[in-house]
Amino acid sequence: MSKEPESGAIRKVPKAESGLTDCVELFANANVTAFSRKKGKVNGIDGSGLAKCRMTASYESGVVSISLRSERPLMVSVRLDEMMALLQSASMRAAEVRGPKE
């Protein structure tokens, strides 16, 4: 695994390290929210806090992964095309809500 660079710096991950020709990574802080449950259903927010995270993305694999570096390590991976579609929709929605610039 790579030495953790400065937060916010994007690094090209060598193929020898990732197994992919186009992998990039970014270390950041993530807000992590825990939910309380009652009878198996989400009852509310139990708490939240910051955790270091590592995000990686690759067109070759078609995946964006977010790994939490906390006392309970966790990784979530989603398809790159779905993540990009979501971000594009968020951008268009923000522009729509703000209205035209004068």
Secondary structure, 3 states (H helix, E strand, C coil): CCCCCCCCCEEECCHHHHCCCCCEEEEEEEEEEEEEEECCEEEEEEEEEEEEEEEEEECCCCEEEEEEECCCCEEEEEEHHHHHHHHHHHHHHHHHHHCCCC
